[in-house]
Structures are given as C-alpha cells and as structure tokens.
C-alpha cells in the first residue's frame, strides 16, 4: 500500500520514539523532500520543523468475515 516513487524505506519498531535530528539526517542522506508516515505516528512529530507527509490508512472488513466470526463464536457458546 506504499505509493510508487519512494526514495527510501526505513522501518522502525511499533511505538518507536522519533528524534527530529535523526529524521533530518535521513532526509539529507536520501535526498528526500519529506518523511512519509501514518496518522498514528505523525502526532509523535508535532512541532518538528520537517516536511512530513501523512499516509491515511483505512481498514475495511468484508461482511463475510463477520459472519465467520459469529459462526465460530456460536460453536463455543453452548460449551
């Protein structure tokens, strides 16, 4: 689900701490114009003086998945 044309991909652990200086160094190293991150992580960079692009993710669950979950639960309800 990442957009085409990314200059570099750097993955950090979930709940990672973001250091503005380190992110600036990564931008310079890769000659990138902005940091791409999720809405969840952008709040951790509030106040940073960096160009940040937000990738808004949307989760959609098919209806048949809910039906399967209900059927699974019903099997164990009577136990």
Secondary structure by P-SEA (a helix, b strand, c coil): cccccccbbbbbccbbbbbaaaaaaaaaaacccbbbbcccccccccccccbbbbbbbbbbbcaaaaaaaaaaaaaaccc
